[in-house]
Amino acid sequence: MNETIKRIGYAVMGFGILVGLIVITVLLLQGGIWLSAKLYPWLVALNGLTLAVLVLVLLPNAVFSSVPKFAGGGMFIASYIFGATLWVWSLLLTYTLWGGVGLAIGLFMAGVGVVPLAMLATLFSGLWPILGQLVLGLILTVGVRLWGLRLLEKASRRTLA
């Protein structure tokens, strides 16, 4: 009898811990969505400013200048701004189109799963212009980062030689 009460107590405690973890997860998701919605307009403005600096300052320095370290470092930093904006936008799109379950799945895929899930959600919803913008954002993020790393590598080879 005593052993049965212990087992029931452990089961109730385990169930309570499980419910607590679910509640904490839901609260974190809701807080993350709220914060993302507040940050997104600021990120869009920063993204536009970064794109202007990239086109007007960094790209000319990358192509015509003898200081690839400046252009490469700037491009590397710019890629993180582009990536953060893309990620927050994807988080909001995934939540809007597929709800909390889709968002949870995307976040459990090392956090970066929200970008491909947002692409899938827009694809299945027929939101072709938004899908194209997501793809362009991903290409911009990865392309600028790789080009920036290449320029930084080029600059470090010059200093070693």
Secondary structure, 3 states (H helix, E strand, C coil): CHHHHHHHHHHHHHHHHHHHHHHHHHHHHHHHHHHHHHHHHHHHHHHHHHHHHHHHHHHHHHHHCCCHHHHHHHHHHHHHHHHHHHHHHHHHHHHHHHHHHHHHHHHHCCCCCHHHHHHHHHHHHCCHHHHHHHHHHHHHHHHHHHHHHHHHHHHHHHHHC
